[in-house]
């Protein structure tokens, strides 16, 4: 099993650890210290040795920021984690603050005196983040002070885990679709056009994509810790723990790049600074420490990471792989749903058992490399915790009359999957059916959208919310995120959200996952992955329009659908989707599951 279920959060030590941190602040004449939930590579998912915020506060979510002052401690989280954070931290010691209500910089300005000093680890913040903080805090003459030695690491001491040591392997071109040499040449061509001597890569996902390598430094995401410098003319340099490279990975990488020890990266930046050449740096992904090492802003060309857009647009091989992965994954999920239908109302199935069973069906495909994130397996009120992670302390049984939300995904070498289904255990209430159907209407609205070239994620976000808004309801997370190709399940630059500023482009794979959450009662989410298709002019249309192809193949719980709330077009979509599922995946199913699927996909 790739997922463990040990209780990972313990709020008890937080008061003592925060007191120790306050002592460190006093010794350094600091008025506050910021602890982000990130590491040197600014990724959403991080190794165990970078879980500083979790160690300090007990909060185990994938996004958050802690701030400790002499008299206060606060944890800032987004809408996905407000409920979870309150359950995981000592709220007598730490205030849980919703980012939508107050930003960290505003909190600092409100809680610190003029001229205060705020410490931070420059490796753990992007250049853009520090500049935003500096601008806001300058209004009160509050100074940001880089601290080279991380203060949480000092307190963590010998108990801190060591760095990960998983091997780094090649990602075959039969799945990548393009060679690493071709990708690097494309980046070098862009550098030449822009007049940049080199580009700095610090994102694990970008480096894995550019060099056609995969690793296991981060749970559930096949990446590894590394930095890279792509030179306009010379061979690129890859800074990595060379002991991790397999013989094949080392041989293939040496043919296109100079391999250098990971810890030599900042020394090389000093050389670039001395040369005075113009270096491309993404202020939203590169750390403040990297920008400082390069010196004057005259040496830095601010521009996006040259890999982000390219890796988000899947090539023909990756698209074919995604379809195969979703076919395989849809069959595994369908086997799970059929199993659940047979056993769920027995009172013997709990959240952990369900998650393990789902993982086992995926493993039975013989193609599973990993799960793509910890399965969200939430029954009843636990389903209302948007990113709920079941453990031995919170595990509860599935009960008749409740809803069960399961959000899961898989890593296959040909594609990454992510799917959410909400299932009624026994007979659902009218309120459950109404809320589920309003969410379904939003899912259908996004799936069937046609939109012109240049449309951004924020332009489509309201499609998913309209039916909920009309009922006075909403949800506090984005509607969709980009998905990698045997890479991160959350991938930029695109998102379907209120802040999604990146345009959707053909070849991108994004999620479509509206939801509704009634705290202490139930959660509802319906998620499919969709592929952005090439623009075409619709019949009788005048302008080219893009659309989506639905990749996810698994039935939607018919017992939760109130057909009186659906238009004819929406009902036609649902029946057509189920007909497609019923036609496509049966060859991968056993006979009993095929029989269940026929009933689960019967027209409404």
PyMOL commands that set and color helices and strands:
alter all, ss='L'
color gray80, all
select helices_A, chain A and resi 14-27+48-50+52-57+82-88+104-111+122-124+127-140+151-159+173-176+180-194+204-210+242-244+247-254+262-275+288-294+297-299+308-312+316-346+351-363+380-384+430-447+457-470+558-560+563-565+568-584+586-588+591-600
alter helices_A, ss='H'
color red, helices_A
select strands_A, chain A and resi 32-36+65-69+73-77+95-98+117-120+143-146+169-170+198-201+213-214+226-231+236-240+257-261+279-281+300-302+368-371+376-379+402-408+410-412+415-416+419-425+480-482+491-496+509-512+515-518+522-525+528-537+544-550
alter strands_A, ss='S'
color yellow, strands_A
deselect
rebuild
show_as cartoon
